[in-house]
Amino acid sequence: MQAERQAGPNQKKQPARNAERAGGLRVLHVSDTHLGIRHYFRGQPRDWSRADDHLAAFRAALAYASDPDVGPVDLIIHSGDLFDRSHPPERAIRDAVTAFTEVAGDVPVILMPGNHDRLGLLHHAAGALAAVPGLTVTDQALKLDLRGIRIGLVPFHREPDAWAQAAAALGHCDVIVAHQAFDGARIGRYRFTAKPGDETIGPMHLPPRTSTILCGHIHPRQTHTVGPATVYYPGSTERTAFVERHQVKGCGLLELGSGVRYRTLDLPSRPMLEVDDEQGVDGVVDGSLVRLVGRARTREVEVEVIARGGWVVPWSLDPPTKQVGLFQ
Ligand SMILES: [Mn+2]
């Protein structure tokens, strides 16, 4: 990939943002887009798929690169889980290629696999993604130098020691890109803690003087410190499960100048709600995703929710099924 681009006649005119841009670097950080996700809802339109929402969120995240209030950016980094599964549907691959092609001509894009799509990026989608000019896909630790700023990409490892080894082999980096759970990351009330035999990365696994980590894997957006480093998780671009129904989704903008600045950028999400009694149906709006729980799990409530335009997670009157468990 090219670190510097020449302004040419086809180059879109982009206003100089501010003085601190000179010599600095602006990176749009996108993660956990989970394209091709398959969730079925009762009452959903025939021509709709939940994957459409994830594609729209992905495209909206990329559009921030040329948003007058956010862009221009020098680089787009996707820190893993582009696809929801290791063998993504053909359509999800085509959609990803189209979206990347639209931006990668203007801004270089770096894509690193996550735990969900590792095989997808390496095998099933490798050929299609390789054909996108300006897109770099790496499943190996890789160090890039952009205007003197060293960016180290260290792909997903289940073993923290293996991750640490791959990171150390790169030498000093100003920014590390990862797809891991770091010590101190939180999902709800759960807090990841690095301990022997665990997959969590702790301060002991970081190369010396690591200061900035752009990370995927944890879906609620958050920023926290690990030893001397700050880990920035932009979170997933759409809600991948009902447990994420209250989370604001988005991506991030890293600005490296005289200091380090990270802005979270919001994206719209489809409304999701749980209905646990008859009154709960009042909150259902058109096109919302609804999970019935407790005594609201009746055919009557389901019919009422669908009449109000809601789309309902399949459930059964039989003992809980695996299908319901998918969303927990
Ligand atoms: Mn993910």
Boltz pocket constraint, residues with backbone or C-beta under 6 A from the ligand:
constraints:
  - pocket:
      binder: B
      contacts: [[A, 32], [A, 80], [A, 81], [A, 114], [A, 116], [A, 217], [A, 218], [A, 236]]
      max_distance: 6.0
